[in-house]
Amino acid sequence: MRGFRRLAGTTISFTFILIVLGAVVRSTGSGLACPDWPQCYGLWLPTPESLAGLGGVDFSYGQVMLEWTHRLIAGVIVGPLVLWLVIKSIKLRHESGALPLLMISALLLVLIQAGLGGVTVLKGNIPWSVAIHLSVALVFLAVLIFAFLSSERQSGIGWSTDYVGSGARTLTAMTLIIALVTISSGAITAKSGASFACGSWPLCEGFQWPDLSDWAVRIHMGHRVFALSTVALIVLLYITGVKIRREAPRFYQDTRWAFFLVIGEVGLGALVVFTEVPLWGAVIHQAFGALLFAVLSTAFLRPFVRQRSRFGND
């Protein structure tokens, strides 16, 4: 089980890298640097010479390699790692019957994600396809975290006897869902060119509600409304974690991390608006968002794993 846990942790790390690299691809305008799929200009390994021979390539070689590397990590590293996890989980089914189901679900999500990647490219990286692609990646990340937590419990490593009531679990689930919607709407905002539709913060025109006749302003403000909802829910979640920190110390730690991360995420969002530096600002913004989603997933799933093991296996 320890080997499975290490392998799951490695897969989680590469998945996070893949999500952040996706932000780099989008921010540099490299999403269509490989206009076909799964190959890139009909090549498995594009080189400067091979691309020069084609002619009509409107992207730099660096942009092509960004998109190609994104595909490489997904297909050559993350995909095989998940398949390996499926095989190992089947071997460990007598220790934890839930792991094979989790990993088969993860493998299905990998296949769906691969198909969505192709659709995203062939559809010209339109905003909705980019948002769905990112959302499925985050759900996949949550499934991997669930598998990691399950294996951590089975290994007996650092497991606490947290008790989290149904009210706190419901609040965590709501926060996780709204956070997912917020991150997805952020992808739509960035991809549709609405990132700088509002030149001030926290609202669009100083502290007054803006004119929503402009579609870009509507998209941008929609993202801010979801973000504000996420902040409010995380504050409530943190307060809940403080109240039950004696009964659920690890849940409290998760909510505390979520509180600090969302404060940083809000600050980064404001910084992107004020500085109008789309590349590094957008990349760090998405990295914080993915990390926040991972922490919220952990806060939601950890008590579930504990209760399942308590009433089902112990």
C-alpha positions as CSV (number, residue, x, y, z in Angstrom):
1,M,0.0,0.0,0.0
2,R,2.9,2.4,0.6
3,G,4.1,1.9,-2.9
4,F,0.6,2.7,-4.2
5,R,0.5,5.8,-2.1
6,R,3.9,7.0,-3.4
7,L,2.8,6.4,-7.0
8,A,-0.5,8.2,-6.4
9,G,1.4,11.2,-4.9
10,T,3.7,11.2,-8.0
11,T,0.6,11.2,-10.3
12,I,-0.9,14.0,-8.3
13,S,2.2,16.1,-8.7
14,F,2.4,15.6,-12.5
15,T,-1.3,16.4,-12.8
16,F,-0.8,19.7,-11.0
17,I,2.2,20.5,-13.3
18,L,0.0,19.7,-16.3
19,I,-2.8,22.0,-15.1
20,V,-0.3,24.9,-14.5
21,L,1.4,24.2,-17.9
22,G,-2.1,24.4,-19.4
23,A,-2.3,28.0,-18.0
24,V,1.1,28.8,-19.6
25,V,-0.1,27.4,-23.0
26,R,-3.2,29.5,-22.8
27,S,-1.5,32.7,-21.6
28,T,1.1,32.5,-24.3
29,G,-1.5,32.0,-27.0
30,S,0.0,28.5,-27.8
31,G,-3.2,26.5,-27.6
32,L,-3.4,26.2,-31.4
33,A,0.3,25.9,-31.9
34,C,-0.3,22.3,-32.8
35,P,-3.5,22.7,-35.0
36,D,-4.1,18.9,-35.4
37,W,-4.5,16.1,-32.8
38,P,-2.9,13.9,-31.5
39,Q,0.0,14.7,-33.8
40,C,1.5,18.2,-34.2
41,Y,1.5,19.3,-37.9
42,G,1.3,15.5,-38.7
43,L,4.5,14.9,-36.7
44,W,5.1,13.0,-33.5
45,L,8.2,15.0,-32.7
46,P,8.3,18.5,-34.3
47,T,11.7,19.9,-34.9
48,P,12.7,23.4,-36.2
49,E,13.8,21.8,-39.4
50,S,10.6,19.8,-40.0
51,L,8.4,22.8,-39.2
52,A,10.5,25.1,-41.5
53,G,10.0,22.6,-44.3
54,L,6.2,22.8,-43.9
55,G,5.8,26.5,-44.3
56,G,2.9,28.5,-43.2
57,V,3.5,27.9,-39.4
58,D,2.2,31.0,-37.7
59,F,3.6,30.1,-34.3
60,S,7.1,30.3,-32.9
61,Y,8.9,27.0,-32.2
62,G,8.7,27.8,-28.4
63,Q,4.9,28.0,-28.7
64,V,4.8,24.7,-30.6
65,M,6.9,23.0,-28.0
66,L,4.8,24.3,-25.1
67,E,1.7,22.7,-26.6
68,W,3.6,19.6,-27.6
69,T,5.1,19.2,-24.0
70,H,1.6,19.6,-22.5
71,R,0.4,16.7,-24.7
72,L,3.6,14.7,-23.9
73,I,3.1,14.9,-20.1
74,A,-0.5,14.0,-20.4
75,G,0.0,11.0,-22.8
76,V,3.4,9.7,-21.9
77,I,3.6,10.3,-18.1
78,V,0.1,10.9,-16.5
79,G,-1.7,8.3,-18.7
80,P,0.7,5.4,-18.0
81,L,0.9,6.3,-14.3
82,V,-2.8,6.0,-14.0
83,L,-2.8,2.7,-15.8
84,W,-0.1,1.5,-13.4
85,L,-2.2,2.7,-10.5
86,V,-5.2,0.7,-11.9
87,I,-3.1,-2.5,-12.0
88,K,-1.7,-1.9,-8.5
89,S,-5.1,-1.2,-7.1
90,I,-6.5,-4.5,-8.5
91,K,-3.6,-6.3,-6.8
92,L,-4.5,-4.5,-3.5
93,R,-8.3,-5.0,-3.8
94,H,-8.3,-7.3,-0.7
95,E,-6.8,-4.5,1.4
96,S,-9.1,-1.8,0.1
97,G,-11.9,-2.7,-2.2
98,A,-12.6,0.9,-3.1
99,L,-9.2,1.6,-4.8
100,P,-9.9,-0.3,-8.0
101,L,-13.1,1.5,-8.6
102,L,-11.4,4.8,-7.9
103,M,-8.6,4.2,-10.3
104,I,-10.8,2.8,-13.0
105,S,-12.8,6.1,-12.7
106,A,-9.5,8.0,-12.9
107,L,-8.6,6.1,-16.1
108,L,-12.0,6.8,-17.7
109,L,-11.4,10.5,-16.8
110,V,-8.0,10.4,-18.5
111,L,-9.7,9.0,-21.7
112,I,-12.4,11.6,-21.5
113,Q,-9.8,14.3,-21.0
114,A,-7.8,13.1,-24.0
115,G,-10.9,13.3,-26.1
116,L,-11.7,16.8,-24.8
117,G,-8.2,17.9,-25.6
118,G,-8.7,16.9,-29.2
119,V,-12.1,18.6,-29.3
120,T,-10.6,21.8,-27.8
121,V,-7.9,21.9,-30.5
122,L,-10.3,21.0,-33.4
123,K,-12.8,23.6,-32.1
124,G,-10.2,26.3,-32.1
125,N,-9.8,26.6,-28.4
126,I,-13.2,28.2,-27.9
127,P,-13.8,29.3,-24.3
128,W,-16.4,26.7,-23.3
129,S,-14.2,23.8,-24.4
130,V,-11.2,25.2,-22.5
131,A,-13.3,25.6,-19.4
132,I,-14.7,22.0,-19.6
133,H,-11.2,20.7,-20.3
134,L,-9.9,22.4,-17.1
135,S,-12.9,21.3,-15.0
136,V,-12.4,17.6,-15.9
137,A,-8.7,18.0,-15.0
138,L,-9.7,19.3,-11.6
139,V,-12.2,16.4,-11.0
140,F,-9.5,14.0,-12.1
141,L,-7.2,15.6,-9.5
142,A,-9.8,15.2,-6.8
143,V,-10.2,11.5,-7.6
144,L,-6.4,11.0,-7.3
145,I,-6.5,12.8,-4.0
146,F,-9.2,10.5,-2.8
147,A,-7.2,7.5,-3.8
148,F,-4.1,8.9,-2.0
149,L,-6.1,9.6,1.2
150,S,-7.5,6.1,1.1
151,S,-4.1,4.5,0.7
152,E,-2.7,6.8,3.4
153,R,-5.4,5.5,5.8
154,Q,-4.7,1.9,4.9
155,S,-1.0,2.4,5.4
156,G,-1.7,3.9,8.9
157,I,0.5,7.0,8.1
158,G,-0.3,10.1,10.1
159,W,-4.0,9.3,10.3
160,S,-6.1,11.2,12.8
161,T,-9.5,10.4,14.4
162,D,-11.2,13.5,13.0
163,Y,-14.9,13.8,13.4
164,V,-16.6,16.1,11.0
165,G,-20.4,16.5,11.2
166,S,-22.8,16.5,8.3
167,G,-23.2,20.3,8.4
168,A,-19.5,20.9,7.9
169,R,-19.3,18.2,5.2
170,T,-22.2,19.9,3.3
171,L,-20.6,23.3,3.6
172,T,-17.3,21.8,2.3
173,A,-19.1,20.2,-0.7
174,M,-20.8,23.5,-1.5
175,T,-17.5,25.4,-1.3
176,L,-15.8,22.8,-3.5
177,I,-18.5,23.1,-6.2
178,I,-18.5,26.9,-6.2
179,A,-14.7,26.9,-6.3
180,L,-14.8,24.6,-9.4
181,V,-17.3,26.9,-11.1
182,T,-15.1,29.9,-10.2
183,I,-12.0,28.4,-11.7
184,S,-13.8,27.3,-14.8
185,S,-15.3,30.8,-15.2
186,G,-11.8,32.2,-14.9
187,A,-10.7,30.1,-17.8
188,I,-13.7,31.4,-19.9
189,T,-12.8,35.0,-18.8
190,A,-9.2,34.6,-19.9
191,K,-9.9,32.7,-23.1
192,S,-12.6,35.1,-24.2
193,G,-10.3,38.1,-23.8
194,A,-12.4,39.6,-20.9
195,S,-9.5,39.5,-18.3
196,F,-9.0,43.3,-18.6
197,A,-12.6,44.2,-19.3
198,C,-12.7,45.9,-15.8
199,G,-9.9,48.3,-15.0
200,S,-10.6,48.6,-11.3
201,W,-11.2,46.4,-8.3
202,P,-13.2,45.0,-6.5
203,L,-15.9,46.2,-8.9
204,C,-15.6,47.3,-12.5
205,E,-16.1,51.1,-12.1
206,G,-14.7,52.0,-8.8
207,F,-17.2,50.8,-6.2
208,Q,-20.2,51.2,-8.5
209,W,-22.0,48.3,-10.2
210,P,-20.9,48.4,-13.9
211,D,-22.9,48.7,-17.1
212,L,-23.4,45.1,-18.1
213,S,-24.3,45.9,-21.8
214,D,-20.7,44.9,-22.7
215,W,-20.5,41.1,-23.0
216,A,-16.8,41.2,-21.8
217,V,-17.9,43.0,-18.7
218,R,-20.6,40.5,-18.0
219,I,-18.2,37.6,-18.3
220,H,-15.6,39.3,-16.1
221,M,-18.1,40.4,-13.4
222,G,-19.7,36.9,-13.4
223,H,-16.3,35.5,-12.5
224,R,-15.9,38.0,-9.7
225,V,-19.3,37.2,-8.3
226,F,-18.4,33.5,-8.2
227,A,-15.0,34.4,-6.7
228,L,-16.7,36.5,-4.0
229,S,-19.0,33.5,-3.2
230,T,-16.0,31.2,-2.9
231,V,-14.3,33.6,-0.5
232,A,-17.5,33.9,1.7
233,L,-17.9,30.1,1.8
234,I,-14.2,29.5,2.7
235,V,-14.4,32.1,5.5
236,L,-17.5,30.2,6.9
237,L,-15.6,27.0,6.4
238,Y,-12.6,28.3,8.3
239,I,-14.8,29.5,11.1
240,T,-16.3,26.0,11.2
241,G,-12.9,24.4,11.3
242,V,-11.9,26.6,14.2
243,K,-15.0,25.6,16.1
244,I,-14.3,21.8,15.7
245,R,-10.5,21.9,15.7
246,R,-10.3,19.7,18.8
247,E,-12.4,17.0,17.3
248,A,-11.1,17.4,13.8
249,P,-7.5,18.9,13.8
250,R,-6.6,17.9,10.3
251,F,-9.9,19.2,8.9
252,Y,-9.1,22.5,10.7
253,Q,-5.6,22.5,9.1
254,D,-7.2,22.0,5.6
255,T,-9.6,24.9,6.2
256,R,-6.8,27.1,7.4
257,W,-4.8,26.4,4.3
258,A,-7.8,27.1,2.2
259,F,-8.4,30.4,4.0
260,F,-4.8,31.6,3.3
261,L,-4.8,30.4,-0.3
262,V,-8.1,32.2,-1.1
263,I,-6.7,35.4,0.3
264,G,-3.6,35.0,-1.9
265,E,-5.8,34.1,-4.9
266,V,-7.9,37.3,-4.4
267,G,-4.8,39.3,-4.2
268,L,-3.4,37.7,-7.4
269,G,-6.6,38.4,-9.2
270,A,-6.5,42.1,-8.2
271,L,-2.8,42.2,-9.2
272,V,-3.6,40.9,-12.7
273,V,-6.2,43.6,-13.1
274,F,-4.0,46.4,-11.9
275,T,-0.7,45.4,-13.6
276,E,-2.2,43.9,-16.8
277,V,0.6,41.3,-17.0
278,P,-1.3,38.4,-18.4
279,L,1.4,35.8,-18.6
280,W,2.9,35.2,-15.2
281,G,-0.1,36.7,-13.4
282,A,-2.5,34.4,-15.1
283,V,-0.3,31.3,-14.6
284,I,0.2,31.9,-10.9
285,H,-3.5,32.8,-10.5
286,Q,-4.5,29.4,-12.0
287,A,-1.8,27.6,-10.0
288,F,-3.2,29.0,-6.8
289,G,-6.7,28.1,-7.9
290,A,-5.7,24.5,-8.6
291,L,-3.9,24.3,-5.2
292,L,-6.9,25.7,-3.5
293,F,-9.2,23.2,-5.2
294,A,-6.8,20.4,-4.1
295,V,-7.0,21.6,-0.5
296,L,-10.7,21.8,-0.5
297,S,-10.9,18.4,-2.1
298,T,-8.8,17.0,0.8
299,A,-11.0,18.8,3.4
300,F,-14.1,17.2,1.9
301,L,-12.7,13.7,1.2
302,R,-10.6,13.1,4.3
303,P,-13.6,12.8,6.7
304,F,-15.4,10.5,4.2
305,V,-12.5,8.2,4.1
306,R,-12.3,8.1,7.8
307,Q,-16.0,7.3,8.3
308,R,-16.0,4.7,5.6
309,S,-13.1,2.9,7.2
310,R,-14.5,3.2,10.7
311,F,-17.9,1.8,9.9
312,G,-17.0,-0.5,7.1
313,N,-13.6,-2.0,7.8
314,D,-12.8,-1.6,11.5
